[in-house]
Amino acid sequence: MKKPILYCAACIFSLLAVRNQAEGQSFYDINTVQSINIVFSQSNWDYMLDTAYAGSGNYILAQSVTINGTTFDSVGVKYKGNSTYNANQVKNPFHIELDTYKDHNYQGYTDIKLSNAAKDPSFIREVLSYSILRKYMHAPLSNYCNVKVNGSLIGLYVSSESVSKKFLDTHFYSKDSTFIKCNPIDGAGPTTTTLPNLVYQGNDSNNVNYTKAYELKSGRGWADLIRLTNTLKNDISNIESILDVDRALWMIAYNNVTVNLDSYSGKFAQNYYLYKDGTGRFSSVLWDFNEGFGGFSQSGTIALNNTTAKMQMTHLLHSGDANWPLIQKLLSVPTYKKMYLAHMHTILSENFANGSYVTTAQAIQPVISASVQADPNKFFTFAQFQSNLTTDVSGGGGGPGPGGGSYPGISNLMNGRNTYLAAQSDFTNSKPVITGVTPSETTPILNSTIFIAANVTNATTTAVQLGYRYQAGHKFVKVQMLDDGAHGDGAAGDNVYGASLPVNSLSIQYYIYAENANTGAFSPARAEHEFYSVIGVNPVVADSIVMNEVYARGTASNPDWVEIYNKTNSTIDISGYKIYDANGNAGSKPKKVFPSGSVLGPNGFLVIVVDDADPSGFGLSANGEKIWLENAGAQLVDTVTFRAHTELQSYGRIPNGGSWQVLNTITRNASNTNDTTSALSLSETRGDGISLFPNPVAERLFFRNLTGISIHSVDIYDVMGRKTLHSTHDTNPDEIQVSGLPKGFYFLRLNEKESSLNKTLRFFKE
């Protein structure tokens, strides 16, 4: 039995989204320091940016912004940040908005957020944090940029993807629902009392405890936020109807493990977004990690300081604090607490117990080392940059607060954190063990039922669950798995659990969760962010329309195509029929859909170009692949896995609508034939005294020379011009063994011994 396929939720996109993501990776490539040059026509640009920051918050018009050599004119620029901004420092954080005045974008991105590393001697806290977090939930891409203004280097910045509408559309498949930035409007500071901590403050949306604590980024949403806070406080049993609990658990687990306290888990309960996705639930997105890994020490309750020895806080921080209801209320539910512990264990084991985070950090350092050294306005010394991965650093620090701080050595802190947490009883308790996750069918038929089975030990027998959904972005449905011998689980009581799963879609995504009295476990461990998947197929139904010929060696002037054939003597309406390959079969684009009004006449042919620039276009693999034809009722009417063929061949049915085979004659939009002789336009005797036979040939090829000219050697070339055989010949007639050649067209060149003239014949190897 084949193993189920493991997928990451962030990777289940349309081809367009995948293309955009691939382009974005170049701008956020961690192995390359990007280059940005901002040009202002005004010499007092810094004063203008400071004034806008202190007042209107509006963008200042930059004459141009050049990104990696690409120049955009008339661009919006402003300073951003809270504790890292200071009017008296040269290197302030930037927010560049390419489309403020004109419709510009760079590789699909319009907002560029640049942090100045004022609170991070290592320069890697933010980038490293995002790289770890993306394993478990949707999070921005992040890397580095050298930034100049009017040609003068300001310094090295951290560039992190904006949590924008583009980000929402990519990860949540919508962008216009309730969207809330959970940061105090006026910034968080020592005197701040209005915090985005999700405490219920009544039903009045004008309450300053809402309007000053949260920033509404959408046109509506206060009622949604109030409903969330009310549900947290008064109706926790229904919290899953309004909150993606799994993603919230990942968020607080990550914050706690990595001592990321400038977050919901710290004093100001900030630096996250909430977006109401298509399931009607809020999903959380973390951002702003410049003070991650212990760079910020204010938990709000427990007294900590920024040294590696005193940053080891309880993993149940705020579990009893009403001022952090997201933590208090979720961890009060036993199953949620066990899921939270499972997520913490996964983060620890995958990054910190094995030391892989150090490997990642060490790979980042040489990429930026020269840029850090050249940074004229950095807040720490180059020696501190080099040492802070392992060693505590004091001093530095930008922003309006005290001009210095203490920043734990990242590896010292996290190695100690791992040791501390691993010793806690919640992490020494024996976990459920889930192995052998197997679907009863790896390619199930649509509208059938399959079973998912797994071996589960050390779990409460009534606490093994299957979570499944039919599409990325949908909510997982959870059902109990049973070890009763009646659910595809083998014998009763054998520790193999099973559950039935209706195949209501061609794509099914699933995971398994189990718990015991102390803790929980997921399979895959990163669920729900990662999951297993099975791809279903439509049952093939009888239809008068079939695929008849396929050409997959297309060029720009002759793209790949599929020929459709009507087997009847009547005209048939083919409106809504679809052709697609494996990507379309998985539920994502592209699919070629026949437009309304499409008809195919009696015994008629229709050629569909599939490899074109239209978003529905898809190329066919020259090595062969599977394609499907579906009717307007979403029923599969034909499928074929075509074979590889040369530029001079196609793959089709003989006779029309009959058996599939490689065709030596391309008969686009016409009756199929496999007449090699007509395709080659050869005669056995060439008229120049040389004959070649048999043609086509299976094993031995003969040529007869009646010219009297001596043949010195024979070369055989394929249609790509590659020499596949060479031999010398002195006898007449002669024999050439070609059984080892692959099927296809070839050219045989006879090289004359005493003349510069060569004779070339063409044959087909069958």
N, C-alpha and C positions, 0 to 999 in steps of 0.2 A: 504494500500500500504506500502510495506517495505521501510524503509529509505535507501538511498544509503550508501554504505560502504565508510568510510574515510580511506585513506591510506597515509603513508609518503613515499615520493619518495625513500628515502634511504633504505626502507625496501623491495623494489620490486627487489629481487635478485634471482638468481638461488639457489638451495638448497646448492650447494657448497659454494657460497658466504655467505649464511646465516650461514653455519657451521663455516667458517673462522671467520666471525664477532663474533659469539658466543664465539669462542676460544679467540679472541682478547679482548673481554670484561673482561676476567679473568686477563690479563696483565694490562689492563687499568681500572680495577675495582676501582671505586672511594672510596669504603669502605675498601680498603686494601692498606697498604703501602708496595710496592714491595721491594725486596732486590737484590742489584747488588754488586758483588765483582770483581774488576779488578785486575789481577795479572800481574805485569811486572817483567821480569827477571833482568832488569837493575835497579840499585838503583837510577840513575839520571833520572828517567822517567819524572819528572816534567820539567826538563831542556830540554829534548828531545821534549816534547809536546810544550813547549814555542818556541823552535827553529823552529819546523815545522809550527807553527801558524804564526810566523813572516816571514817565507820564503816560502817553497814549498806548504804548505797547505796539505801535504800528511798525510796519517794515519801512526801511529806508531804501530808496532806489539806488541800486548799484549800476554803474554804466555797463558792466559786464561781469560775468563769472565764467572762468575757464576751468573745465574739469577734464583732466587727462588729455589736454590738447583740444577739446571741443569747447567752443566759445558760445555763450548765450548772452544776448544783450538785454538790458532792462530787466534786472532781477531784483526781487525783494530780499533784504538782509536785515536781521536784527540780532541783538544780544539775547541770550536766554539764560536760564539757570537761577538758582536761589543762593545757596551757600557758596557756590563756586564763582559767582559774579562779584566783581568789585570795580567801581568806577576808577579806582586808582591803579589798577593793574593793566598791563598791555594785553595779556592773553586771556580774553574772556570767551565764554562759550558762544557759538554762532548757531543761528537757525537760518538756513538759506531756503527760500521758497522760489523755485524756478518759474512758477506760473502765476506769480502775483500780478504781473502786468501783461505778460504774453504767454501763449500756450506752449511753454517749453517743458521738456522732460529729458532726463538723462537715463537711458536704458529703462524707461518706464517710471522712473522715480522723479517726483516733483519736490519733495521735502527732504532736506539734508540736515541732520542734527549732528553737531560737532561739540564734543565735550573736551574740556581743557586739562583734565587729569590733575586738577588742583588738590584733590584729596587722595592721590594715589601715587606714591613714590615708584611703585612697580610698573606703572602704565598698563598693567594687564588685568586688573580686577574686573573691569567691565566686559572686556572681550572674552576672558576666560569664563566669567559667570554665564554669559549668553550661550557660549558653546556647550556648556554642561546642561543648562536649562532646556535647550532645544531638543534634547533627548526625551523630554517628558511632557512638554506642553508647547504650544505655539509661542514663539519668542522672536524678537528681531534679530536680523543679521548684524554683525558688528566687526569692524576692523579699524584701519588707521588712515589718516590723511595729513600730509604736510600742507599747511595753509599759509598763503601769502596774501597780503593786501597791498595793492599798487606795486607789486613786485618785491616787496620786502617780506622776508620770512617772519611770520608770527610764531610758528612752532608746530609741533606734532600734536594732532588732535585724535581723539577716539571718535570714529564715525559709526553711529548706530542707526539702523533702519527706523524710520518714523512709524509709530503705531497710528497709521493713517487709514483713510478709506481703502487705499490700495492694499494695505496689510489685511484689513478686515475682509475684503472681497476675496483675497487669495486664500485665507485660512478658514473663514466662516461662511463663504459663499454668498454673502450679502454685505451691504455697507451703509444702508440707510435707516437702520433701526436705532433704538436707544443706545447711546454711546456716551460714557461718562469717564472723565479723567478724575481719578481719586487722589487729588492733591488740593490742599487749601488754596483758595484763590489768591491770597496775598502772600503765599509761601509759608512754610513752617518755621517757627522760631521759638525761643524760650517762653514767649508770652502767648503763643497761639493756644486757643481753647476750642476752636471749631475744627474738628478733625474728621476725616473721611473713614471713620472706624465702623460704619454700618450699624451704629446704635440707632434704634428707633426713636425719632424725635416728634412723633405725632403725625397727623395727616395734612398739616398745613405746608404746602410746597414753598411758601414764602418765608418759612422759618430760616433764620440766618444759619442755624446749625446744619441746614442743607445747602443753602445758596452760597455760603462762604467756605464750606468744607469740600464741596465737589464742584467740578467745572463741567457743565453739560455741553458736550460737543455735537449733539444732534439737535434737531428742531423741537424735540419733545423728549419726555422721559422722566420727569420728576415723579409722576404717579407710579411708574415702574420701580424706581428706586425706593420709594416709600413702601411699596408692597413687599419688596425684598427685605427691607429692614424689619417690617412688621412680621413677616413670616419667620425670620430668624428668631425673633423674640417670643412670638406667641403660637407658632404653628410649625415647629421643627419637623414634625412627621410628614409635612407636605413640602419640605424645602426643595426636593428634587423637581418639583413642577416649575420652579422659578430660578434655580441655580444649578449650574453644572458642578455638582458636588465633587466629582472626581478631580476636575481641574483645580478647584479651590483647595482640595487636600494636597495636590502636588505643589501648589503655591506655598502653603504654610509649611509643608515638609521641607521644601527647598530653602526657604528663609531660615528655618531653624537649624538645619544641618550645616549650612555655610555661614552662620552668624551674620546674616544679611538683615540688619536691624533698621536700616533706613528704608523701611518697608511697612507693610501692614503689621508685621510682627513686632515692630519697635514703637518707640515713644509716640511718633506722629502718625502711625497707622496709614501710611501714604505710599506713593510711587507704584500704583497699579491702575489698570483700566478695567472697566466693566462694559461688555458689549452683549446686548440681547440678540442672540443668534436666531436662526430659523426654527429652532425647537421651542422658542418662547422662553428660553432660560438665559440667565446671565453667565457669560464666560469671563474668566479673569485673565489678564495679560500683565505680566510684570515688566518693569522698565527701570532704568537709572540704577546702575550697579557700581558707580564710581567709588562708593564707600562699602562695597561688599567685602566679604572675608574679614570681618572685624574692624573695618575702617570707621564704623559708627558704633558707639558703645551704649547708647541710651535705649534700654529695653522698655522703659516706662514703669517698670515695677522692681526688677532685680537690679541691684547696684553692680555694675560691671566697670572695668576700665580696659583701655586698649593695650593690654599685654596678653601674650599667649597663655600665660598661666592662669589668668582670671577671666577668660572669656568662655569658660565651659558652663553654659547655662542648661537648665533642665530642658529635656525634649518636649515637655508638656507646658512650656511657657505660656501663660495666660489662659490655661485651660479652666481656671476658676475665676477669671476676671470678666465682669459684665461689660467693661469698656472695650473688649475685643470679642464681640459676639460671634464673629465668624469662626474663631477658634473655640471659644467656650461652648457654644451651642453644638457645633459639629462634633467635637470630641466628647460631648455628653452622650452621644448615640454610640453604643458599643461597636456596632459594625463599622461606622465611620472611623472611629478611633483605631480599629484594627487595620483598616485600609490605609490610614495615615501612617501607622507603624510600618506596614508593608512598603509604602512608598519611600519612607525614610531609609529603610534597610536597603532598598534598591539603589538609591542615590549614594549611600555610603559604600556599598559593595562594588558598584560599577565605576566609581571615581576615586574614592579616598582610601578604601582598604587595600586596593591594588596599586595605588600611586599613579594611576593614569593621568590624573589632573596635573601632576608635576611634569610628566612627559609633554603634555599639551602646552603648558606654560613655558617650558624650556624650548619648545619649537617656535614660540612666538618671539621670545627675546631677541634672537639674532636677526629676525625680520625687521625689527624697529630700532635696533641698537644704534646704528649710525644716525638715524633721525633724532633719537633722543639726545645723543651727544651734540648734535648740531642745533638743537632747539635753544634759541637765545633767551627764551622767557619761561623756561620750565621752573616749576616750583620746588624742585628737589635737585640734588646733585646727581651727576651721572653715576657716581659710586653708590648712591642710595638706590638708584634704579637697578643697578646690578645686584645689590644685596637683598632687596626687600622680598624677593621670592622666599628667602629662608630666614631673614633676620629682621627683628623689629627696627623701625626707623622713627625718629622723632624730628619735629620741625616741619618746615614747609607749610602748605595749606593756603589756598586762596580764599576769596570771599570776604564778607563783611565781619565775620566772627574773629576769634583769636587767631593770631598769625602763626599757628602751629598746632601740632597734635602728635599722637602716637599711633603708629600704623603697624599692626602685627606682621611678622614674617608669615607669608601665606602658608608655606608648608609646615612651619612650626605650629601654627594655629590649627591647621586641618589635620595634621597627624595626631595632635593632642585631642582634637575633637573626635576623631575616629576612635581613639583609645578610650576616651571617656564614655561615648555613647555605647560602644560595643560591650562595656562592662555593666550597663544598666539591665535590669531584669527583663524589661520589655524587648530587649534585643538578644538576651541569652536564652529566652524561652524557645522551645522547639516550635518551628514553623510547619504549616502544612506543606507537603511536597506534591507537586503536580507534574506528571510526566506522561509521555505517550499520547499527546493530544492528537486525535485522528478523526476525520470525517468518514462516514460510511461510504460516501461517493466523492471523488475529487472533482468530477465534472458532472454534477447532477442535472437532471432534466427539469426545466422550468415547470412549476406547479406540482412537483413531486414533493416528497418529504424525505429528509435524511436524518441521520443521527450523528451527534458529536459525542465522542467518548474520550475519557482520560483516566489514567491511573492516579488516584488521589489517596495519600496516606496522611495520618496524623491530623485529620480534620474531623470536625463534628459532622456526622452523617447527614444532618438536615441543613448544612451550611455550605453546600457546594453549588455554585451558580454558573450558568451559561449566560453571557451577555452577547447579544447579536443585533445587528442592524443591516439594512439593505443598501445604504448609501452613505458616503462620507458627509458629515454635517448633520446627519440625523441622530436622534437619541438612541442609545443602546437599550433594548428590551432585555430584562433579566428574568430568567426562569430557573427553577430548581433542577439540578441534576440528581438522578437517582441510581442507586446500586441495587436494583430489584430484579435484574434479569429480563426486564421487559422494555428497556429503552436503549437498545443497541449497546448494552454494557456487559455482555457476556453473562456469566452466572451471577446470581444474587450473592451479595456478601463477599465479593472477590476484590474489593477496593477499586474496581473499574466503574466509573459513574457515566451515565449517559443522559441525553435529552434529545427529544425530537426537534427538528428545525424545519419549518415550511420553506420551500424554495420558491418564494414569491418574487424573486428578482434574479437577474443573471449574475449579480454580484452580492456576496454575503460576507460580512466582516464580523468576527467574533473573538471572544476571549473567555477565560475561565477564572473564577475567583473562589477561593476556599478559605475557611477560617476555623480556628479551634477556640478554646476558652480564653486564649491569651493574645493571639495575633492572627494576621491574615497573610495571604499570598496570592499573587496573580500569575497567570500564564497567558501571553508573554508578560515578563516582569514589568514592562513599561506600559501596560494597559492602563487607561483606555487609549492612550496616545498611540500606541502600537497595538496591532491585532493580527490574528490569523485571517486568511481569506480563502474562500472557494469561489470559483467562477463557474456558473451554471451555463447550460446550453438550452436552446429552444428545441423541442421535438420537431423533426422534419415532417411536414405535412405534404400530401400530394398537391401539386400545383402544375399548371400548364406553362408557367414561366420558369425557365432555368438559366443558369449561367452556361455559356457555350464555348467561350474561348477567353484566355487570359494572356496578356502580354506584360511582362514585368521587367523588361530591359529597356525601359523608356529613357528618353533624353529630353532636353529642354524643348526641342522642336517636335518630339514624338513621345509625349508622356505615357506612363503606364495606363492601361485600359482593361476593361472587362466587357465582354460582349454578352448580351442577353438574347435569348431565343424564345419565340412563341411556338410551342409544339403543336398547336391546333390550327384548324382552318378558319378560325373566327378571330375578330379583333378583340383584344382584351385591354381593359383599363388597368394601367399599372401605376396610377397615382398613389403616392405614399409608400411604394416599395423602397427598400433600403439595401445598400451594399456597405459592408464594413469589414475591417480586419480585426485582429486581436484586441486593439485598443478600444474600438467601438463595442466589441463583445463584452468588455469589462464595464461598460456603462458610460464611458467618457467619450468625448468627441475623438475623431470625426466619423460621421456617417454620411454617405451619399444618399440623399433622399430625393426620389423622383417627384417633381412638382405636380401640383394639381392639373388635371387635363392630359396627363401623359397616357398615350395608348400605343399598343404594338399590334401591327396588322397580322393577318394570317401567315404563319410560317415565317414571320418577319424577324429581323435582327435589329438590335439597338446597341451601339457602343457607348459606354460610359467611361469618360476620362476620369480616373480616380486620383491622379497625381497632379494637382493643379494648385494655384495660389489661394483658392477659396478656403475659408476656415474649415469646410467640410472635406477638403482634400486629404488624401493619405497615399503615401507611396507604397508600392509592393516590393518585397524583398526579392532580389535577383536570385537568392538561394532557395526560394520557395517558402510559402507560408500558407496559413489557412485563411479563407475569406468566406463570408456568409451572405446569403440573399434572404431578405425577410419581406413578407407581404405587408399590406396596409394594416392588417389585423395583428401585427407583431408576431406572426407565426413564421418560423423558419421553414423556407420552402426549398432551399438548396444550399449546400456547402461543399467546398472542395479544398483540399490541400494540394496546391499545384506544385509541380516539380520545377527545378532549375532548368533554364533553357538558354540558348544563345541568342544573339541579336537577330539572327536570321530564322529563329524558330518562335513558336508560341506553344501554349498548352491548351488543348481543346478536346472536344468530343467527336468521335467518329462512330456512326454518322452524326449529324446534328442532333443533339440531345442524347447521344449514346455514351459510350465508354470514353473516359478521359485518357489522353496520351500526349506525348510530345509530338507536335506537328512540325514537319519540315517545311511546310508551306504556310506562311501567315495569310489568313483569309479574313481579315478584318471586315465586318459587315457583309459577309458572304458565306456561302456553304463551305464547310470545312473539308479539306482534303489532306491526305498525307502522301501525295504523289511526289516522291523524291526526284524522279527524273525531270518532271516539269519544273520543279522548284530549282533544280540545278541548271536546267536548259543545256544538258550535256547529250552528246551522242557518243556511242562507244568509239567510233572512228572519227578522229578530228579532222581528217582531210589533209593532214600534214604528215601522214605516215606513222602517227603514233596513236595507239589505242590503250584504253584503260578499262579493266573489267575485274570482277563484277562491280557495279555501282548502283545501289548501295553495297557495302561490303561488311562482312561480319568478322572474318579472321584473316584471310589471305587476299592480298590485292596484287593483280598481275598487270604489267604493261608490256605491249609489244611494239618494238621499234623496227619499222620497215624503211626508214629513211637512209640507212647506211651510215648515219652519223654515230660516232662512238659516244656512249653515255658514261661519264666518269663517276657520277654520284647522284644520289636522290636525297632531297630534303622535304620534310613534311611540316607545314605550318598550320596552326589553328586560325580561327577567324580574327583573333586579336593580334596576329602577326608573330606569335611566339613559336619558335622552332621546337617541334615535339619529337622529331626523329631525323637521323642522318645515317646514311649507309653508302658504301661504295659498291659499284656494280660493273661487271665486265661481261656478263652473259646476256643472251638475247633469245627468247623472251626472258623476263625476270619476275621474281616473286618477292613481295614485301609482306612481312608479318605485322599486322596492325591490330591484333586482338587486344593489345594492352591499351589502346587509345580509348578515351571516353567517347560516348555517343556525341555526334555533331558533325558540322561541316569542316573540311580540311582542304588545303591546297598542296598539291604534289608538284615539286619543281624538279625537272630533269636537267642536270648540269652536263653540258657537252664537253668532251675531253679536249677537243682541238679547236674550239670556237668560243667566243665570248657570248654567243646567243644562248638563252635558256628557254626551255619549254615548261609551261605551267598548266596543270590540269586540276580540276576540282572534283572531289568525291565526298560521299557521305558515309560516315561510320555508324552502323546501326547497332 
